[in-house]
Amino acid sequence: MQLNAVIDAALLPPTDNIYVAKTSICNHNYTNLTDLPHMKHLKPKQAKSFLDENPDALFIDCRSDAEHFFVGHPVGSMHVAWQDGEDWDLNPHFIGEVRRLAGHSVQRPVVLICRSGNRSVDAGTALIEAGFNKVYNVLHGFEGELDDNHHRSAMNGWRHAGLPWQQL
């Protein structure tokens, strides 16, 4: 079965309000869905609590440079773009940069956030496949889903939850 960097349609049963989804990165073959690595998914307030309770966890904002600096970012997050540039290229150094920030330990928890919680799944999947085994995605990301008026930060996400953020 060949899968393309997607979350399986159904989230597995929640464990202590942490959602687990099955993920895969492009062009990797798995014999069945149970062979896929797992990533945990946290709602924004759960992510903040997790980060507060786990000060050794890395909090990575994997959005583009422009998003991180001009739209704003969570206080305490470190920026490592998953995709960037005018052609929206994948950052070929993403895994290495995160590995360096983690002190070359794949045991260190890594919490990823992007705009709406999609790119961070792809970035997290890449980390899992590089050997990281404590990877968390912030559901709805920094800005959240689009509302009926096509606006973000009105329904969900880190900013909508009133969590600390800053803009440079």
C-alpha positions as CSV (number, residue, x, y, z in Angstrom):
1,M,0.0,0.0,0.0
2,Q,1.5,3.3,-1.0
3,L,0.4,6.4,1.0
4,N,1.1,10.1,0.5
5,A,1.9,12.2,3.6
6,V,-1.7,12.2,5.0
7,I,-3.4,11.6,8.3
8,D,-5.5,8.4,8.2
9,A,-9.1,9.5,8.0
10,A,-9.9,8.3,11.5
11,L,-8.0,9.4,14.6
12,L,-7.3,6.5,16.9
13,P,-9.0,6.6,20.3
14,P,-7.8,9.5,22.4
15,T,-5.4,8.6,25.2
16,D,-5.5,11.2,28.1
17,N,-6.8,13.8,25.6
18,I,-3.8,13.3,23.3
19,Y,-4.9,12.2,19.9
20,V,-2.9,9.6,18.0
21,A,-3.0,9.5,14.2
22,K,-1.4,7.2,11.8
23,T,0.9,9.0,9.3
24,S,3.1,8.3,6.4
25,I,5.5,10.3,4.2
26,C,5.4,10.3,0.4
27,N,6.6,7.2,-1.5
28,H,7.1,4.9,1.4
29,N,5.4,1.5,1.2
30,Y,3.7,-0.2,4.2
31,T,2.1,-3.6,4.2
32,N,-0.8,-2.4,6.3
33,L,-1.9,0.6,8.3
34,T,-0.6,-0.9,11.6
35,D,2.9,-0.6,10.3
36,L,2.8,3.2,10.2
37,P,4.6,5.3,12.8
38,H,2.5,7.3,15.3
39,M,2.4,11.0,15.9
40,K,0.4,12.5,18.8
41,H,-1.9,15.4,18.2
42,L,-2.6,18.0,20.8
43,K,-5.1,20.8,20.9
44,P,-3.4,24.2,21.5
45,K,-4.1,24.4,25.2
46,Q,-3.0,20.8,25.6
47,A,0.2,21.6,23.8
48,K,0.8,24.6,26.0
49,S,0.3,22.4,29.1
50,F,2.5,19.7,27.7
51,L,5.3,22.2,27.0
52,D,5.0,23.7,30.5
53,E,5.2,20.2,32.0
54,N,8.1,19.1,29.8
55,P,10.6,21.9,29.7
56,D,13.1,19.8,27.7
57,A,10.6,19.5,24.8
58,L,11.5,21.4,21.6
59,F,8.7,23.7,20.3
60,I,9.3,24.1,16.6
61,D,7.4,26.6,14.4
62,C,7.8,24.9,11.0
63,R,6.1,27.7,9.0
64,S,7.9,29.9,6.4
65,D,10.2,32.8,7.5
66,A,7.6,35.3,6.5
67,E,4.8,33.6,8.5
68,H,7.0,33.2,11.6
69,F,8.3,36.8,11.6
70,F,5.4,38.8,10.2
71,V,2.2,36.9,11.2
72,G,3.6,36.1,14.6
73,H,4.6,33.0,16.5
74,P,4.1,31.3,19.9
75,V,6.3,32.6,22.6
76,G,9.1,30.1,23.2
77,S,9.0,28.5,19.8
78,M,12.1,28.0,17.7
79,H,11.8,28.5,14.0
80,V,12.9,25.8,11.5
81,A,11.0,26.1,8.2
82,W,9.7,22.9,6.7
83,Q,9.0,24.7,3.4
84,D,10.1,28.2,2.3
85,G,11.1,30.4,-0.6
86,E,9.2,31.7,-3.6
87,D,8.8,28.1,-4.9
88,W,7.7,26.8,-1.5
89,D,10.7,24.3,-1.5
90,L,11.1,21.7,1.2
91,N,14.0,22.6,3.5
92,P,16.6,19.9,2.8
93,H,18.2,20.7,6.2
94,F,15.0,20.4,8.3
95,I,15.9,17.1,9.9
96,G,19.5,18.1,10.6
97,E,18.4,21.4,12.1
98,V,15.9,19.8,14.4
99,R,18.4,17.1,15.3
100,R,21.0,19.7,16.2
101,L,18.5,21.6,18.4
102,A,17.6,18.3,20.1
103,G,21.2,17.8,21.0
104,H,21.3,14.8,18.6
105,S,18.8,12.9,20.8
106,V,15.8,11.3,19.1
107,Q,14.3,10.8,22.5
108,R,13.7,14.5,23.1
109,P,10.0,15.4,22.7
110,V,9.4,17.6,19.6
111,V,6.2,19.7,19.4
112,L,5.5,21.1,15.9
113,I,3.2,24.0,14.9
114,C,2.4,25.4,11.5
115,R,-0.4,27.7,10.3
116,S,-3.3,25.3,10.5
117,G,-1.9,21.9,11.5
118,N,-1.2,20.4,8.1
119,R,2.5,21.1,7.2
120,S,3.4,20.2,10.8
121,V,2.1,16.7,10.1
122,D,4.3,16.3,7.1
123,A,7.3,17.7,9.1
124,G,6.5,15.4,12.0
125,T,6.3,12.4,9.8
126,A,9.7,13.2,8.4
127,L,11.1,13.4,11.9
128,I,9.5,10.1,12.9
129,E,11.0,8.4,9.8
130,A,14.4,9.9,10.8
131,G,14.1,8.1,14.1
132,F,12.5,10.7,16.4
133,N,9.9,8.8,18.6
134,K,8.2,11.6,20.6
135,V,6.7,13.8,18.0
136,Y,3.6,16.0,18.7
137,N,1.5,18.1,16.3
138,V,-0.5,21.1,17.4
139,L,-4.0,20.6,16.0
140,H,-5.3,23.7,14.1
141,G,-1.8,25.3,14.2
142,F,-1.1,28.9,15.0
143,E,-3.9,30.6,13.0
144,G,-6.5,27.8,12.8
145,E,-9.0,26.8,10.2
146,L,-10.8,29.2,7.9
147,D,-14.2,30.3,9.1
148,D,-17.2,30.9,6.8
149,N,-15.8,34.3,5.9
150,H,-12.4,32.8,5.0
151,H,-10.7,34.3,8.0
152,R,-8.3,32.5,10.3
153,S,-7.9,32.9,14.1
154,A,-11.6,33.1,14.5
155,M,-12.5,29.4,15.2
156,N,-9.5,27.7,16.6
157,G,-5.7,27.6,16.7
158,W,-3.0,28.9,19.1
159,R,-3.9,32.6,18.8
160,H,-7.6,32.0,19.1
161,A,-7.1,30.0,22.3
162,G,-5.5,33.2,23.8
163,L,-2.1,31.5,24.3
164,P,1.1,33.7,24.4
165,W,2.4,34.8,21.0
166,Q,4.6,37.6,19.7
167,Q,5.1,39.4,16.4
168,L,8.4,40.9,15.3
